[in-house]
Amino acid sequence: QVLRQLLFLISGTTLNYLLLRKDACSWSRGIQLRYNISQLEQWLRAGGLQQSGAREMLEPLVQAAQLLQVKKATEEDAGAICSLCTVLSPQQVVKILRAYTPAAGLEERVSPGFISGVERLQEQQRGGPSQLLVDTSHLFPVHLPFVASPVHLDELRIPDAVDLAFLLRP
């Protein structure tokens, strides 16, 4: 549970950083993010923590990294982006696309028409308002498993030194 909360904090902070810093939205940053996430995933597998729910906390960051790496030119690419980014909100996808900085001389900027096409497709798939930034102050509830004691209460002997004489057995 602690690991899940920690990975949520890391993922949320990193995603907020991507959304707020234009210089962080590039193809090379997507590669770097994906490598670091794969190292975390490998560590989770090595520790036998796949079922802990911690991996799911990294999913928005994985999708953001993939969004930075995917081709962004045609209508088919827009559809691929919409099917790829299922955890990210439409606002987050559009913000990353608008902030995307192409590599010098190797890529072109993402066209406004492409961005509006992605926005239209995402709004059709999902409705309703959603937030842009991740609330990193969110705390997941702690679940403590209940295990019944094999000792019956009528078998307990309370020492007189504890001074609990007001406790009486029926």
CNS distance restraints for C-alpha pairs under 8 A (distance, minus, plus):
assign (resid   1 and name CA) (resid   5 and name CA) 6.32 0.50 0.50
assign (resid   1 and name CA) (resid  52 and name CA) 7.30 0.50 0.50
assign (resid   1 and name CA) (resid  54 and name CA) 7.97 0.50 0.50
assign (resid   1 and name CA) (resid 142 and name CA) 6.98 0.50 0.50
assign (resid   2 and name CA) (resid   6 and name CA) 6.13 0.50 0.50
assign (resid   3 and name CA) (resid   7 and name CA) 6.08 0.50 0.50
assign (resid   3 and name CA) (resid  54 and name CA) 6.37 0.50 0.50
assign (resid   4 and name CA) (resid   8 and name CA) 6.15 0.50 0.50
assign (resid   4 and name CA) (resid  52 and name CA) 7.25 0.50 0.50
assign (resid   4 and name CA) (resid  53 and name CA) 6.30 0.50 0.50
assign (resid   4 and name CA) (resid  54 and name CA) 4.21 0.50 0.50
assign (resid   4 and name CA) (resid  55 and name CA) 7.83 0.50 0.50
assign (resid   4 and name CA) (resid  57 and name CA) 6.70 0.50 0.50
assign (resid   5 and name CA) (resid   9 and name CA) 6.27 0.50 0.50
assign (resid   5 and name CA) (resid  54 and name CA) 7.78 0.50 0.50
assign (resid   5 and name CA) (resid 139 and name CA) 7.06 0.50 0.50
assign (resid   5 and name CA) (resid 140 and name CA) 6.70 0.50 0.50
assign (resid   6 and name CA) (resid  10 and name CA) 6.26 0.50 0.50
assign (resid   7 and name CA) (resid  11 and name CA) 5.89 0.50 0.50
assign (resid   7 and name CA) (resid  54 and name CA) 6.43 0.50 0.50
assign (resid   7 and name CA) (resid  57 and name CA) 5.97 0.50 0.50
assign (resid   7 and name CA) (resid  58 and name CA) 6.67 0.50 0.50
assign (resid   8 and name CA) (resid  12 and name CA) 5.86 0.50 0.50
assign (resid   8 and name CA) (resid  54 and name CA) 7.80 0.50 0.50
assign (resid   8 and name CA) (resid  57 and name CA) 4.99 0.50 0.50
assign (resid   8 and name CA) (resid  58 and name CA) 6.91 0.50 0.50
assign (resid   8 and name CA) (resid 136 and name CA) 7.57 0.50 0.50
assign (resid   9 and name CA) (resid  13 and name CA) 5.97 0.50 0.50
assign (resid   9 and name CA) (resid 136 and name CA) 5.61 0.50 0.50
assign (resid   9 and name CA) (resid 137 and name CA) 7.96 0.50 0.50
assign (resid  10 and name CA) (resid  14 and name CA) 6.08 0.50 0.50
assign (resid  11 and name CA) (resid  15 and name CA) 6.04 0.50 0.50
assign (resid  11 and name CA) (resid  57 and name CA) 6.80 0.50 0.50
assign (resid  11 and name CA) (resid  58 and name CA) 5.69 0.50 0.50
assign (resid  11 and name CA) (resid  60 and name CA) 7.29 0.50 0.50
assign (resid  11 and name CA) (resid  61 and name CA) 5.83 0.50 0.50
assign (resid  12 and name CA) (resid  16 and name CA) 6.05 0.50 0.50
assign (resid  12 and name CA) (resid  61 and name CA) 7.83 0.50 0.50
assign (resid  12 and name CA) (resid 134 and name CA) 5.38 0.50 0.50
assign (resid  12 and name CA) (resid 135 and name CA) 7.21 0.50 0.50
assign (resid  12 and name CA) (resid 136 and name CA) 5.78 0.50 0.50
assign (resid  13 and name CA) (resid  17 and name CA) 6.14 0.50 0.50
assign (resid  13 and name CA) (resid 134 and name CA) 7.48 0.50 0.50
assign (resid  13 and name CA) (resid 136 and name CA) 6.60 0.50 0.50
assign (resid  14 and name CA) (resid  18 and name CA) 6.31 0.50 0.50
assign (resid  14 and name CA) (resid  61 and name CA) 7.44 0.50 0.50
assign (resid  15 and name CA) (resid  19 and name CA) 6.23 0.50 0.50
assign (resid  15 and name CA) (resid  60 and name CA) 7.57 0.50 0.50
assign (resid  15 and name CA) (resid  61 and name CA) 6.08 0.50 0.50
assign (resid  15 and name CA) (resid  64 and name CA) 7.50 0.50 0.50
assign (resid  15 and name CA) (resid 133 and name CA) 7.82 0.50 0.50
assign (resid  15 and name CA) (resid 134 and name CA) 7.41 0.50 0.50
assign (resid  16 and name CA) (resid  20 and name CA) 6.10 0.50 0.50
assign (resid  16 and name CA) (resid 133 and name CA) 5.63 0.50 0.50
assign (resid  16 and name CA) (resid 134 and name CA) 6.34 0.50 0.50
assign (resid  17 and name CA) (resid  21 and name CA) 5.89 0.50 0.50
assign (resid  17 and name CA) (resid  24 and name CA) 7.61 0.50 0.50
assign (resid  18 and name CA) (resid  22 and name CA) 7.21 0.50 0.50
assign (resid  18 and name CA) (resid  24 and name CA) 5.59 0.50 0.50
assign (resid  18 and name CA) (resid  25 and name CA) 6.09 0.50 0.50
assign (resid  18 and name CA) (resid  96 and name CA) 7.27 0.50 0.50
assign (resid  19 and name CA) (resid  92 and name CA) 7.12 0.50 0.50
assign (resid  19 and name CA) (resid  95 and name CA) 6.43 0.50 0.50
assign (resid  19 and name CA) (resid  96 and name CA) 6.05 0.50 0.50
assign (resid  19 and name CA) (resid  99 and name CA) 7.73 0.50 0.50
assign (resid  19 and name CA) (resid 133 and name CA) 7.42 0.50 0.50
assign (resid  21 and name CA) (resid  25 and name CA) 7.24 0.50 0.50
assign (resid  21 and name CA) (resid  99 and name CA) 7.72 0.50 0.50
assign (resid  22 and name CA) (resid  99 and name CA) 4.84 0.50 0.50
assign (resid  22 and name CA) (resid 100 and name CA) 6.71 0.50 0.50
assign (resid  22 and name CA) (resid 101 and name CA) 7.07 0.50 0.50
assign (resid  23 and name CA) (resid  99 and name CA) 7.76 0.50 0.50
assign (resid  23 and name CA) (resid 100 and name CA) 7.94 0.50 0.50
assign (resid  23 and name CA) (resid 101 and name CA) 6.71 0.50 0.50
assign (resid  24 and name CA) (resid  29 and name CA) 6.38 0.50 0.50
assign (resid  25 and name CA) (resid  29 and name CA) 6.55 0.50 0.50
assign (resid  25 and name CA) (resid  30 and name CA) 7.50 0.50 0.50
assign (resid  25 and name CA) (resid  68 and name CA) 6.73 0.50 0.50
assign (resid  25 and name CA) (resid  96 and name CA) 6.62 0.50 0.50
assign (resid  25 and name CA) (resid  99 and name CA) 6.07 0.50 0.50
assign (resid  25 and name CA) (resid 100 and name CA) 4.73 0.50 0.50
assign (resid  25 and name CA) (resid 101 and name CA) 5.86 0.50 0.50
assign (resid  26 and name CA) (resid  30 and name CA) 6.34 0.50 0.50
assign (resid  26 and name CA) (resid  68 and name CA) 6.04 0.50 0.50
assign (resid  26 and name CA) (resid  69 and name CA) 7.99 0.50 0.50
assign (resid  26 and name CA) (resid 100 and name CA) 5.62 0.50 0.50
assign (resid  26 and name CA) (resid 101 and name CA) 5.09 0.50 0.50
assign (resid  26 and name CA) (resid 102 and name CA) 6.06 0.50 0.50
assign (resid  26 and name CA) (resid 103 and name CA) 7.14 0.50 0.50
assign (resid  27 and name CA) (resid  31 and name CA) 6.44 0.50 0.50
assign (resid  27 and name CA) (resid  68 and name CA) 5.27 0.50 0.50
assign (resid  27 and name CA) (resid  69 and name CA) 5.22 0.50 0.50
assign (resid  27 and name CA) (resid 101 and name CA) 7.94 0.50 0.50
assign (resid  27 and name CA) (resid 102 and name CA) 7.07 0.50 0.50
assign (resid  27 and name CA) (resid 103 and name CA) 7.16 0.50 0.50
assign (resid  28 and name CA) (resid  32 and name CA) 6.26 0.50 0.50
assign (resid  29 and name CA) (resid  33 and name CA) 6.04 0.50 0.50
assign (resid  29 and name CA) (resid  65 and name CA) 7.68 0.50 0.50
assign (resid  29 and name CA) (resid  68 and name CA) 7.71 0.50 0.50
assign (resid  30 and name CA) (resid  34 and name CA) 6.07 0.50 0.50
assign (resid  30 and name CA) (resid  64 and name CA) 7.60 0.50 0.50
assign (resid  30 and name CA) (resid  65 and name CA) 4.33 0.50 0.50
assign (resid  30 and name CA) (resid  66 and name CA) 6.63 0.50 0.50
assign (resid  30 and name CA) (resid  67 and name CA) 7.79 0.50 0.50
assign (resid  30 and name CA) (resid  68 and name CA) 5.18 0.50 0.50
assign (resid  30 and name CA) (resid  69 and name CA) 5.86 0.50 0.50
assign (resid  31 and name CA) (resid  35 and name CA) 6.20 0.50 0.50
assign (resid  31 and name CA) (resid  65 and name CA) 7.00 0.50 0.50
assign (resid  31 and name CA) (resid  69 and name CA) 7.12 0.50 0.50
assign (resid  32 and name CA) (resid  36 and name CA) 6.32 0.50 0.50
assign (resid  33 and name CA) (resid  37 and name CA) 6.11 0.50 0.50
assign (resid  33 and name CA) (resid  61 and name CA) 7.97 0.50 0.50
assign (resid  33 and name CA) (resid  62 and name CA) 7.83 0.50 0.50
assign (resid  33 and name CA) (resid  65 and name CA) 6.01 0.50 0.50
assign (resid  34 and name CA) (resid  38 and name CA) 6.07 0.50 0.50
assign (resid  34 and name CA) (resid  62 and name CA) 6.51 0.50 0.50
assign (resid  34 and name CA) (resid  65 and name CA) 5.87 0.50 0.50
assign (resid  34 and name CA) (resid  66 and name CA) 7.58 0.50 0.50
assign (resid  35 and name CA) (resid  39 and name CA) 6.35 0.50 0.50
assign (resid  36 and name CA) (resid  40 and name CA) 6.47 0.50 0.50
assign (resid  37 and name CA) (resid  41 and name CA) 6.16 0.50 0.50
assign (resid  37 and name CA) (resid  58 and name CA) 7.50 0.50 0.50
assign (resid  37 and name CA) (resid  62 and name CA) 7.13 0.50 0.50
assign (resid  38 and name CA) (resid  42 and name CA) 6.03 0.50 0.50
assign (resid  39 and name CA) (resid  43 and name CA) 6.20 0.50 0.50
assign (resid  40 and name CA) (resid  44 and name CA) 6.22 0.50 0.50
assign (resid  41 and name CA) (resid  45 and name CA) 6.25 0.50 0.50
assign (resid  41 and name CA) (resid  55 and name CA) 6.89 0.50 0.50
assign (resid  42 and name CA) (resid  46 and name CA) 6.12 0.50 0.50
assign (resid  43 and name CA) (resid  47 and name CA) 6.14 0.50 0.50
assign (resid  44 and name CA) (resid  48 and name CA) 6.16 0.50 0.50
assign (resid  44 and name CA) (resid  49 and name CA) 5.01 0.50 0.50
assign (resid  44 and name CA) (resid  50 and name CA) 6.02 0.50 0.50
assign (resid  44 and name CA) (resid  55 and name CA) 7.75 0.50 0.50
assign (resid  45 and name CA) (resid  49 and name CA) 5.94 0.50 0.50
assign (resid  45 and name CA) (resid  50 and name CA) 5.77 0.50 0.50
assign (resid  49 and name CA) (resid  54 and name CA) 7.58 0.50 0.50
assign (resid  50 and name CA) (resid  54 and name CA) 7.31 0.50 0.50
assign (resid  50 and name CA) (resid  55 and name CA) 6.69 0.50 0.50
assign (resid  53 and name CA) (resid  57 and name CA) 7.13 0.50 0.50
assign (resid  54 and name CA) (resid  58 and name CA) 7.26 0.50 0.50
assign (resid  55 and name CA) (resid  59 and name CA) 6.98 0.50 0.50
assign (resid  58 and name CA) (resid  62 and name CA) 6.21 0.50 0.50
assign (resid  59 and name CA) (resid  63 and name CA) 6.19 0.50 0.50
assign (resid  59 and name CA) (resid  87 and name CA) 7.17 0.50 0.50
assign (resid  60 and name CA) (resid  64 and name CA) 6.19 0.50 0.50
assign (resid  60 and name CA) (resid  87 and name CA) 5.77 0.50 0.50
assign (resid  60 and name CA) (resid  88 and name CA) 5.86 0.50 0.50
assign (resid  61 and name CA) (resid  65 and name CA) 6.15 0.50 0.50
assign (resid  62 and name CA) (resid  66 and name CA) 6.23 0.50 0.50
assign (resid  63 and name CA) (resid  67 and name CA) 6.01 0.50 0.50
assign (resid  63 and name CA) (resid  84 and name CA) 6.94 0.50 0.50
assign (resid  63 and name CA) (resid  85 and name CA) 5.77 0.50 0.50
assign (resid  63 and name CA) (resid  87 and name CA) 7.55 0.50 0.50
assign (resid  63 and name CA) (resid  88 and name CA) 7.28 0.50 0.50
assign (resid  64 and name CA) (resid  68 and name CA) 6.34 0.50 0.50
assign (resid  64 and name CA) (resid  85 and name CA) 7.72 0.50 0.50
assign (resid  64 and name CA) (resid  88 and name CA) 7.68 0.50 0.50
assign (resid  64 and name CA) (resid  93 and name CA) 7.80 0.50 0.50
assign (resid  64 and name CA) (resid  96 and name CA) 7.88 0.50 0.50
assign (resid  65 and name CA) (resid  69 and name CA) 6.53 0.50 0.50
assign (resid  66 and name CA) (resid  70 and name CA) 6.06 0.50 0.50
assign (resid  67 and name CA) (resid  81 and name CA) 6.90 0.50 0.50
assign (resid  67 and name CA) (resid  84 and name CA) 7.90 0.50 0.50
assign (resid  67 and name CA) (resid  85 and name CA) 7.58 0.50 0.50
assign (resid  67 and name CA) (resid  93 and name CA) 7.91 0.50 0.50
assign (resid  68 and name CA) (resid  96 and name CA) 7.87 0.50 0.50
assign (resid  68 and name CA) (resid  97 and name CA) 7.99 0.50 0.50
assign (resid  68 and name CA) (resid 100 and name CA) 7.38 0.50 0.50
assign (resid  70 and name CA) (resid  77 and name CA) 7.99 0.50 0.50
assign (resid  70 and name CA) (resid  81 and name CA) 7.78 0.50 0.50
assign (resid  71 and name CA) (resid  77 and name CA) 6.36 0.50 0.50
assign (resid  72 and name CA) (resid  77 and name CA) 5.78 0.50 0.50
assign (resid  72 and name CA) (resid  78 and name CA) 7.03 0.50 0.50
assign (resid  72 and name CA) (resid 110 and name CA) 6.42 0.50 0.50
assign (resid  72 and name CA) (resid 114 and name CA) 7.53 0.50 0.50
assign (resid  73 and name CA) (resid  77 and name CA) 6.27 0.50 0.50
assign (resid  73 and name CA) (resid  78 and name CA) 7.70 0.50 0.50
assign (resid  73 and name CA) (resid 110 and name CA) 7.14 0.50 0.50
assign (resid  73 and name CA) (resid 111 and name CA) 7.70 0.50 0.50
assign (resid  73 and name CA) (resid 114 and name CA) 6.70 0.50 0.50
assign (resid  74 and name CA) (resid  78 and name CA) 6.52 0.50 0.50
assign (resid  74 and name CA) (resid 114 and name CA) 7.28 0.50 0.50
assign (resid  75 and name CA) (resid  79 and name CA) 6.41 0.50 0.50
assign (resid  75 and name CA) (resid 114 and name CA) 7.42 0.50 0.50
assign (resid  75 and name CA) (resid 117 and name CA) 7.53 0.50 0.50
assign (resid  76 and name CA) (resid  80 and name CA) 6.19 0.50 0.50
assign (resid  77 and name CA) (resid  81 and name CA) 6.12 0.50 0.50
assign (resid  78 and name CA) (resid  82 and name CA) 6.30 0.50 0.50
assign (resid  78 and name CA) (resid 114 and name CA) 7.06 0.50 0.50
assign (resid  78 and name CA) (resid 117 and name CA) 6.79 0.50 0.50
assign (resid  78 and name CA) (resid 118 and name CA) 5.20 0.50 0.50
assign (resid  78 and name CA) (resid 121 and name CA) 7.83 0.50 0.50
assign (resid  79 and name CA) (resid  83 and name CA) 6.28 0.50 0.50
assign (resid  79 and name CA) (resid 118 and name CA) 7.27 0.50 0.50
assign (resid  79 and name CA) (resid 121 and name CA) 7.31 0.50 0.50
assign (resid  80 and name CA) (resid  84 and name CA) 5.94 0.50 0.50
assign (resid  81 and name CA) (resid  85 and name CA) 5.98 0.50 0.50
assign (resid  81 and name CA) (resid 118 and name CA) 7.46 0.50 0.50
assign (resid  82 and name CA) (resid  86 and name CA) 7.08 0.50 0.50
assign (resid  82 and name CA) (resid 118 and name CA) 6.83 0.50 0.50
assign (resid  82 and name CA) (resid 121 and name CA) 6.89 0.50 0.50
assign (resid  82 and name CA) (resid 122 and name CA) 5.96 0.50 0.50
assign (resid  85 and name CA) (resid  89 and name CA) 7.94 0.50 0.50
assign (resid  85 and name CA) (resid  93 and name CA) 7.49 0.50 0.50
assign (resid  88 and name CA) (resid  92 and name CA) 6.08 0.50 0.50
assign (resid  88 and name CA) (resid  93 and name CA) 6.50 0.50 0.50
assign (resid  89 and name CA) (resid  93 and name CA) 6.43 0.50 0.50
assign (resid  89 and name CA) (resid 130 and name CA) 6.34 0.50 0.50
assign (resid  89 and name CA) (resid 131 and name CA) 7.27 0.50 0.50
assign (resid  89 and name CA) (resid 132 and name CA) 7.23 0.50 0.50
assign (resid  90 and name CA) (resid  94 and name CA) 6.18 0.50 0.50
assign (resid  90 and name CA) (resid 119 and name CA) 6.51 0.50 0.50
assign (resid  90 and name CA) (resid 122 and name CA) 5.84 0.50 0.50
assign (resid  90 and name CA) (resid 123 and name CA) 6.91 0.50 0.50
assign (resid  90 and name CA) (resid 130 and name CA) 7.99 0.50 0.50
assign (resid  91 and name CA) (resid  95 and name CA) 5.99 0.50 0.50
assign (resid  91 and name CA) (resid 130 and name CA) 7.52 0.50 0.50
assign (resid  91 and name CA) (resid 131 and name CA) 7.37 0.50 0.50
assign (resid  91 and name CA) (resid 132 and name CA) 5.78 0.50 0.50
assign (resid  92 and name CA) (resid  96 and name CA) 6.17 0.50 0.50
assign (resid  92 and name CA) (resid 132 and name CA) 5.48 0.50 0.50
assign (resid  92 and name CA) (resid 133 and name CA) 7.71 0.50 0.50
assign (resid  93 and name CA) (resid  97 and name CA) 6.20 0.50 0.50
assign (resid  94 and name CA) (resid  98 and name CA) 6.06 0.50 0.50
assign (resid  94 and name CA) (resid 115 and name CA) 6.44 0.50 0.50
assign (resid  94 and name CA) (resid 118 and name CA) 7.53 0.50 0.50
assign (resid  94 and name CA) (resid 119 and name CA) 6.52 0.50 0.50
assign (resid  95 and name CA) (resid  99 and name CA) 6.12 0.50 0.50
assign (resid  96 and name CA) (resid 100 and name CA) 5.90 0.50 0.50
assign (resid  97 and name CA) (resid 110 and name CA) 6.76 0.50 0.50
assign (resid  97 and name CA) (resid 115 and name CA) 6.73 0.50 0.50
assign (resid  98 and name CA) (resid 110 and name CA) 7.15 0.50 0.50
assign (resid  98 and name CA) (resid 115 and name CA) 7.35 0.50 0.50
assign (resid 100 and name CA) (resid 109 and name CA) 7.37 0.50 0.50
assign (resid 100 and name CA) (resid 110 and name CA) 7.21 0.50 0.50
assign (resid 101 and name CA) (resid 109 and name CA) 6.84 0.50 0.50
assign (resid 102 and name CA) (resid 106 and name CA) 7.29 0.50 0.50
assign (resid 102 and name CA) (resid 107 and name CA) 5.30 0.50 0.50
assign (resid 102 and name CA) (resid 108 and name CA) 6.04 0.50 0.50
assign (resid 102 and name CA) (resid 109 and name CA) 5.85 0.50 0.50
assign (resid 103 and name CA) (resid 107 and name CA) 5.75 0.50 0.50
assign (resid 110 and name CA) (resid 114 and name CA) 6.81 0.50 0.50
assign (resid 110 and name CA) (resid 115 and name CA) 7.13 0.50 0.50
assign (resid 111 and name CA) (resid 115 and name CA) 6.45 0.50 0.50
assign (resid 112 and name CA) (resid 116 and name CA) 6.16 0.50 0.50
assign (resid 113 and name CA) (resid 117 and name CA) 6.13 0.50 0.50
assign (resid 114 and name CA) (resid 118 and name CA) 6.26 0.50 0.50
assign (resid 115 and name CA) (resid 119 and name CA) 6.12 0.50 0.50
assign (resid 116 and name CA) (resid 120 and name CA) 6.06 0.50 0.50
assign (resid 117 and name CA) (resid 121 and name CA) 6.22 0.50 0.50
assign (resid 118 and name CA) (resid 122 and name CA) 6.07 0.50 0.50
assign (resid 119 and name CA) (resid 123 and name CA) 6.13 0.50 0.50
assign (resid 120 and name CA) (resid 124 and name CA) 6.32 0.50 0.50
assign (resid 121 and name CA) (resid 125 and name CA) 6.40 0.50 0.50
assign (resid 122 and name CA) (resid 126 and name CA) 6.05 0.50 0.50
assign (resid 123 and name CA) (resid 127 and name CA) 5.69 0.50 0.50
assign (resid 151 and name CA) (resid 155 and name CA) 6.95 0.50 0.50
assign (resid 151 and name CA) (resid 156 and name CA) 7.75 0.50 0.50
assign (resid 152 and name CA) (resid 156 and name CA) 7.13 0.50 0.50
assign (resid 154 and name CA) (resid 169 and name CA) 7.88 0.50 0.50
assign (resid 158 and name CA) (resid 162 and name CA) 7.29 0.50 0.50
assign (resid 158 and name CA) (resid 164 and name CA) 7.73 0.50 0.50
assign (resid 159 and name CA) (resid 163 and name CA) 7.79 0.50 0.50
assign (resid 160 and name CA) (resid 164 and name CA) 7.11 0.50 0.50
assign (resid 160 and name CA) (resid 165 and name CA) 7.38 0.50 0.50
